[in-house]
Amino acid sequence: MKRTPFLLTPQRQNTANRKLTMQQEDTDSGRAINPPSIPGGAESESGSSNNIPGDINPAMQENPVPTQDFTAPSDERDPSDATGQLRISVLASTNNRPVENASITISYSGEPDSVIQTITTDGTGLTPTISLPTPPLSYSMEPLANQPYSEYTFYITAEGYEPILINGAELLPDVTAIQNVLLDPVADNEPNSAEVFVIGPHTLYGEYPPKIIEPEIQPTFETGEIVLSRVVIPEFVVVHDGPPSDSSAPNYYVPYRDYIKNVASSEIYATWPQAALYANILAIQSFTLNRVYTEFYRNKGYNFTITSSTAYDHKWINERNIYDTISEAVDNIFNNYLSRPNVRQPILTQYCDGKRVTCPNLMSQWGSKSLADQGYTAIQILRYFYGQSIYINTSEEISGIPSSYPGEPLTIGSRGSKVRQMQEQLDTIANVYYPIPNIAADGIFGQKTREAVIAFQKQFDLPQSGIVDFPTWYKISQIYVAVTRIAEYS
């Protein structure tokens, strides 16, 4: 007789997380500011360069080329050969320290007794990257009835921590799914329970309420808690996990970049061309920053920034996995948004899928993918749908960050106060994340600093270049702030 933790697998629906007791019957079954310039980067109205690969100066593109008929590229591989990659990060919720020797049991969602694989975290709290079967790539390249992703269930355990069960994690072919997990210490009054998270279907595949169309310029009031004179990238957004009127839905404090990555992973396919990813992420960021800037919900008497309802805002799914292509894109452009001339607030850039739901004069997600396949850049895609006056702007203020990006990458041979500040932050982080070596803060970027930067980049899913570029600088700042706050509270 073998006890399995999957006997009460949650039904496939989008529900709030809940407790699942593990006392079950036995079973016989054996189953920034001035981000770095990139050649060809899009210029904002003010002339500052944005970190959007392959984009052009708006003045160079007067009229977009008319859209053409599009046929999705064929995936000639045997469907059984399609695979996606998976990497899981496990941290302690109390201090963000990596959890070593956490065990993750993986099964197909809907077949909980068939364990596919069990993997274990190392000293960094990371599992090895593994490959798992997925549907063929072509399924995510055109709006067919076939589900383009495979669904898996993860059961995560570690000594001294409450187990977690994540049902419905989505793996796409040819990209890496990143599952971040925070484990709570074992509660004395619930020693045999697991917290369960049910991941709802992707918005391009599942059925969700259509968008309620709103004006792209929202009214502003000076009666809210905060009156903003400029666009600020918030450290956190408060997400109401339901429609605004549902007072029983919980609120979650979510780091801004994590929120954008979650939404983008829920609303577009990470397998799409880079230009389509960037165009959609910019639209998501601009919409979100409009809600922040106008205090849309707080001025209506609510205590949150944004909702997870597709009718009103974006789909955000608690504890869902993200993808490497989307994570990298967000890290590159998280301080960008969309503007129009003589309008201070970010534009409320709504969109729809363009197939089941159409929205004239707004962006179509499938249409953005089609244009990217034809060679359109992100700014060209956005202008095709929102008009020629739209442009990419950059925030001048990022909340919760000790100091802005120095303006150019730090690498071997760099010197000065910015190097010293980065070294001090990295050394503090190393006291919590042991695989990152401690370094001296001498203001000189040498080989030991480079090794520490590479270890940091590996820990936090950044390209392991050893160079402190725009994404690495702000990731170091973000983790440093989190680590020092934990130290203050402990």
C-alpha positions in Angstrom: 0.0 0.0 0.0 1.4 3.4 -1.0 0.2 6.7 0.2 -0.1 9.4 -2.5 -0.5 13.1 -1.9 -2.5 13.5 -5.1 -5.7 11.6 -4.2 -7.7 14.8 -3.9 -6.5 16.6 -7.0 -8.4 19.9 -7.4 -10.9 20.1 -10.2 -9.7 22.0 -13.3 -11.1 25.4 -12.6 -9.9 28.8 -11.6 -10.4 28.9 -7.8 -8.7 30.6 -4.9 -6.0 28.7 -3.2 -7.2 26.6 -0.3 -6.0 24.0 2.2 -6.0 20.3 1.3 -5.5 17.9 4.2 -3.2 15.0 3.5 -5.0 12.6 5.8 -6.4 10.5 2.9 -7.2 6.9 2.1 -4.3 4.7 1.0 -4.2 3.7 -2.6 -2.9 0.7 -4.4 -2.1 2.7 -7.5 1.5 2.7 -8.5 1.0 5.6 -10.9 15.0 53.3 -15.6 16.2 56.0 -15.9 18.0 56.2 -19.3 18.3 52.5 -19.9 21.2 51.5 -22.2 20.9 52.3 -25.8 20.5 49.4 -28.3 21.3 49.9 -32.0 18.0 50.6 -33.7 16.2 51.3 -30.4 13.0 53.3 -30.6 13.2 57.0 -29.7 10.7 58.5 -27.4 9.2 61.9 -28.1 11.9 63.5 -25.9 14.6 61.7 -27.8 15.7 59.3 -25.1 16.5 55.8 -26.3 14.3 52.9 -25.2 15.5 49.3 -24.6 13.3 47.8 -27.3 15.3 45.5 -29.6 14.9 46.2 -33.3 12.6 49.1 -33.1 13.0 52.3 -35.1 12.6 56.0 -34.7 8.9 56.8 -35.0 9.6 59.4 -37.6 11.0 56.7 -39.9 7.6 54.9 -40.1 4.9 57.2 -41.4 2.4 54.5 -42.4 2.4 50.8 -41.5 2.5 48.3 -44.4 -1.0 46.8 -44.9 -1.4 43.5 -43.2 -1.0 40.4 -45.3 -2.5 37.0 -45.2 -0.7 34.8 -42.7 -0.1 31.1 -42.5 1.5 29.9 -39.3 4.9 28.3 -39.8 4.6 24.5 -39.8 6.2 22.4 -37.1 7.4 19.4 -39.0 8.6 17.5 -35.9 6.7 14.5 -34.7 4.4 15.8 -31.9 5.8 13.3 -29.5 9.2 15.0 -29.9 8.0 18.4 -28.8 9.4 19.4 -25.4 9.5 22.3 -23.1 11.9 23.1 -20.3 11.1 23.5 -16.6 13.1 25.0 -13.8 11.8 25.4 -10.2 13.0 27.9 -7.6 12.1 27.2 -3.9 12.6 29.9 -1.3 11.5 30.3 2.3 8.7 32.8 2.7 10.1 34.1 6.0 13.5 35.2 4.8 13.8 34.5 1.1 16.6 32.1 1.7 17.0 29.2 -0.8 15.5 26.0 0.4 18.0 23.1 -0.2 16.8 19.5 -0.7 13.2 20.5 -1.4 11.6 17.6 -3.3 9.3 18.2 -6.3 7.2 15.4 -7.5 5.8 16.0 -11.1 2.8 14.3 -12.6 0.4 15.1 -15.5 -2.6 17.2 -14.3 -5.6 14.9 -14.4 -3.4 11.8 -13.8 -2.2 12.4 -10.3 -1.1 8.9 -9.6 1.3 8.7 -12.5 4.5 10.3 -11.2 6.7 11.3 -14.1 9.7 12.5 -12.3 11.0 13.7 -8.9 13.6 16.4 -8.7 15.4 18.1 -5.8 16.7 21.6 -5.3 20.4 22.3 -4.7 22.1 24.9 -2.4 20.8 27.7 -4.6 17.2 26.5 -4.1 17.0 25.7 -7.8 16.3 22.4 -9.5 18.1 21.3 -12.6 16.4 22.4 -15.9 14.5 19.4 -17.2 12.6 18.6 -20.4 9.0 17.5 -20.4 6.6 16.6 -23.3 4.5 19.4 -24.8 2.2 19.8 -27.8 3.9 20.8 -31.0 5.1 24.4 -31.5 2.5 25.0 -34.3 -0.4 24.8 -31.8 0.7 28.1 -30.2 1.3 29.8 -33.5 -2.3 30.0 -34.7 -5.7 30.2 -33.0 -6.7 26.6 -33.3 -8.9 24.5 -31.0 -5.9 22.4 -30.0 -4.5 23.2 -26.5 -1.0 24.5 -27.2 0.5 23.7 -23.7 0.7 20.7 -21.5 -0.4 20.8 -17.9 1.5 19.4 -14.9 1.0 19.1 -11.2 3.9 19.9 -8.8 3.9 18.6 -5.2 6.7 20.4 -3.3 7.9 19.3 0.1 10.8 20.2 2.4 11.7 19.4 5.9 10.3 22.0 8.3 7.9 23.6 5.7 4.3 23.2 4.7 3.9 21.3 1.4 2.5 23.0 -1.7 0.5 21.5 -4.5 0.3 23.5 -7.8 -2.2 22.0 -10.2 -2.2 23.0 -13.9 1.2 24.5 -14.5 1.6 25.2 -18.2 4.5 24.1 -20.3 5.0 25.4 -23.9 7.5 23.9 -26.4 10.9 25.4 -26.9 10.9 27.8 -24.0 11.7 27.4 -20.3 8.9 27.5 -17.8 10.0 29.1 -14.5 8.1 28.1 -11.4 8.9 30.2 -8.3 7.7 28.7 -5.0 7.7 30.2 -1.5 7.3 27.7 1.4 5.9 28.6 4.7 7.2 27.1 7.9 5.2 24.2 9.3 2.2 25.4 11.3 1.8 23.6 14.7 -1.9 23.5 14.3 -1.9 22.1 10.7 1.0 19.6 10.6 -0.5 17.5 7.8 -1.8 20.0 5.3 -0.8 21.2 1.9 -1.6 24.6 0.3 -3.2 24.1 -3.1 -3.1 26.4 -6.1 -5.2 25.8 -9.1 -3.9 27.4 -12.3 -6.7 28.5 -14.6 -6.4 28.1 -18.4 -4.5 30.6 -20.5 -6.7 33.4 -21.8 -6.0 32.6 -25.4 -7.4 29.1 -24.8 -9.9 29.3 -22.0 -13.2 31.2 -21.9 -13.1 34.5 -20.0 -15.4 37.6 -19.9 -14.7 40.1 -22.7 -13.1 43.4 -22.1 -15.3 46.4 -21.0 -14.1 49.1 -23.3 -12.9 52.3 -21.6 -11.5 55.6 -22.8 -7.7 55.5 -23.3 -7.4 58.7 -21.3 -8.8 58.4 -17.8 -10.0 61.3 -15.6 -7.7 62.2 -12.7 -8.7 63.4 -9.2 -6.8 64.9 -6.4 -8.8 63.2 -3.7 -6.9 60.0 -3.6 -4.2 58.9 -1.1 -1.4 59.9 -3.5 -1.3 62.6 -6.1 1.3 61.9 -8.7 3.0 64.7 -10.6 4.9 62.2 -12.8 4.8 58.6 -13.9 6.4 56.4 -11.2 7.2 52.7 -11.6 5.7 51.3 -8.4 7.5 48.8 -6.2 4.3 46.8 -5.7 0.8 46.7 -7.0 -2.2 45.4 -5.0 -4.0 42.9 -7.0 -7.7 42.1 -6.2 -8.1 38.5 -7.3 -11.6 38.8 -8.7 -14.0 41.5 -10.1 -14.1 44.8 -8.3 -17.5 44.1 -6.7 -16.4 40.8 -5.2 -15.6 41.8 -1.6 -14.7 38.3 -0.7 -11.8 38.0 -3.1 -8.4 38.4 -1.5 -5.9 41.1 -2.2 -2.2 40.3 -3.0 0.8 42.6 -2.8 2.8 41.7 -5.9 6.1 43.2 -7.0 5.5 45.2 -10.2 7.8 43.3 -12.4 6.5 40.0 -11.1 3.0 41.2 -11.8 3.8 42.1 -15.4 5.6 38.8 -16.0 2.6 36.8 -14.6 0.0 38.7 -16.7 2.1 38.4 -19.9 2.5 34.7 -19.3 -1.2 34.4 -18.8 -2.3 36.4 -21.9 0.2 35.8 -24.7 2.2 32.7 -25.7 5.9 32.9 -24.8 6.7 31.1 -28.1 5.7 34.2 -30.2 8.3 36.4 -32.0 10.1 38.9 -29.9 8.4 41.9 -31.5 5.0 40.5 -30.6 6.1 39.9 -27.0 7.5 43.4 -26.6 4.4 45.0 -28.1 2.1 43.2 -25.8 4.2 43.7 -22.7 4.4 47.4 -23.4 0.6 47.5 -23.7 0.2 45.6 -20.4 2.7 47.9 -18.7 1.1 51.1 -20.0 -2.4 49.9 -18.9 -1.1 49.0 -15.5 0.7 52.3 -15.0 -2.5 54.1 -16.0 -4.3 52.4 -13.2 -1.5 53.4 -10.8 -1.2 57.0 -12.0 -5.0 57.7 -12.0 -5.6 55.8 -8.8 -8.6 54.4 -10.7 -9.9 52.0 -8.1 -8.9 53.9 -5.0 -10.8 56.9 -6.3 -13.9 54.6 -6.4 -13.4 53.6 -2.7 -11.5 50.4 -3.2 -8.3 49.4 -1.5 -6.4 47.9 -4.4 -4.6 48.9 -7.6 -5.9 46.5 -10.2 -8.0 43.4 -10.5 -7.5 39.9 -12.0 -10.7 40.2 -14.0 -10.3 40.1 -17.8 -13.5 42.3 -18.1 -11.9 45.1 -16.3 -8.1 44.6 -16.3 -5.7 41.7 -17.0 -5.6 38.1 -16.1 -3.3 37.5 -13.1 -3.1 34.0 -11.7 -1.7 33.4 -8.2 1.4 31.1 -8.2 1.3 30.5 -12.0 4.6 29.8 -13.8 6.2 32.4 -16.1 8.6 31.9 -19.1 12.2 32.8 -19.8 11.4 34.8 -22.9 8.8 36.9 -21.2 10.9 37.3 -18.0 13.9 38.6 -20.0 11.7 41.0 -22.0 10.1 42.5 -18.9 13.5 42.9 -17.2 14.7 44.9 -20.3 11.8 47.3 -20.5 9.9 47.4 -17.2 10.3 51.2 -16.9 8.7 51.9 -20.4 5.1 52.7 -21.2 3.1 54.2 -24.0 2.3 57.9 -24.4 0.7 60.4 -26.7 1.8 64.0 -27.3 0.8 66.4 -24.5 -0.8 63.6 -22.4 0.9 63.1 -19.1 -0.7 59.8 -18.0 0.3 56.4 -19.5 -2.2 55.4 -22.2 -4.9 52.9 -21.1 -3.9 50.4 -23.9 -6.7 47.8 -24.0 -6.6 44.8 -26.3 -8.4 41.6 -27.2 -7.5 38.3 -28.8 -8.9 39.3 -32.2 -10.5 35.9 -32.8 -13.2 35.0 -30.3 -13.5 38.7 -29.2 -12.9 41.6 -31.6 -12.2 45.2 -30.5 -12.1 47.9 -33.2 -9.3 50.5 -32.8 -7.6 48.4 -30.2 -4.7 45.9 -30.5 -5.5 42.3 -31.4 -3.1 39.8 -29.8 -3.3 37.4 -32.7 -3.0 40.3 -35.0 0.2 41.5 -33.3 1.7 38.0 -33.7 0.8 38.0 -37.4 2.4 41.4 -37.9 5.6 40.3 -36.0 5.8 37.3 -38.4 5.8 39.8 -41.3 8.7 41.6 -39.8 7.0 44.5 -38.0 8.9 45.9 -35.0 7.1 46.4 -31.6 6.5 50.1 -32.2 5.2 49.4 -35.7 2.8 46.9 -34.3 1.6 49.3 -31.7 1.1 52.1 -34.2 -0.7 49.8 -36.6 -3.4 49.4 -33.9 -3.3 52.5 -31.8 -2.3 55.1 -34.4 0.8 57.0 -35.5 0.9 59.3 -32.5 1.6 56.6 -29.9 5.2 56.5 -28.7 7.3 54.7 -26.1 8.2 56.7 -23.0 10.5 56.0 -20.1 9.8 56.6 -16.4 12.2 58.9 -14.6 11.4 57.3 -11.2 11.4 53.7 -10.0 10.1 53.2 -6.4 12.1 51.1 -3.9 15.4 51.4 -5.7 18.4 52.9 -3.9 20.0 54.4 -7.0 19.3 54.6 -10.7 21.2 52.8 -13.4 24.6 54.4 -14.1 23.8 54.8 -17.8 26.2 52.3 -19.2 27.1 48.6 -18.2 29.6 47.9 -15.5 32.2 45.3 -16.5 35.8 44.3 -15.9 37.8 47.6 -15.5 34.9 49.8 -14.4 35.6 52.0 -11.4 33.9 54.5 -9.2 31.0 55.0 -6.8 28.5 53.1 -8.8 30.7 50.0 -8.8 31.2 50.4 -5.0 27.5 50.7 -4.5 26.8 47.6 -6.6 29.5 45.6 -4.7 28.1 46.6 -1.3 24.6 45.4 -2.4 25.9 42.2 -3.9 27.9 41.4 -0.8 24.9 41.9 1.4 22.9 39.6 -0.9 25.6 37.0 -0.7 25.0 36.7 3.1 21.6 35.3 2.3 22.2 33.5 -1.0 25.2 31.4 -0.1 26.2 30.3 -3.6 27.0 34.0 -4.4 30.6 34.7 -3.1 31.2 37.6 -0.8 33.3 40.4 -2.3 35.1 43.6 -1.1 33.5 46.9 -2.0 36.6 48.7 -3.3 35.0 50.4 -6.3 37.0 48.3 -8.8 35.3 45.8 -11.0 37.7 42.9 -11.0 37.5 39.2 -11.6 36.0 38.3 -8.2 33.3 40.9 -8.7 32.6 39.4 -12.2 32.3 35.9 -10.6 29.9 37.2 -8.0 27.8 38.8 -10.7 27.6 35.6 -12.7 26.5 33.7 -9.6 23.8 36.3 -9.0 22.6 36.1 -12.6 22.4 32.3 -12.4 20.4 32.5 -9.2 17.9 35.0 -10.6 17.4 33.7 -14.2 19.4 36.4 -16.0 21.8 35.9 -18.9 25.1 34.9 -17.2 27.3 37.5 -18.9 29.2 38.8 -15.8 28.2 42.3 -16.9 26.0 44.5 -14.8 23.7 45.8 -17.5 20.3 47.5 -17.1 18.3 44.3 -16.1 21.1 43.1 -13.7 21.5 46.5 -12.0 17.8 46.7 -11.1 17.6 43.1 -10.1 20.5 43.5 -7.7 18.8 46.6 -6.3 15.4 44.8 -6.0 16.9 41.8 -4.2 19.1 44.0 -2.0 16.0 46.0 -0.8 14.2 42.7 -0.1 17.1 41.3 1.9 17.7 44.4 4.0 14.0 44.7 4.8 14.0 41.1 6.0 17.0 41.9 8.2 15.1 44.9 9.7 12.1 42.8 10.6 13.9 39.9 12.1 
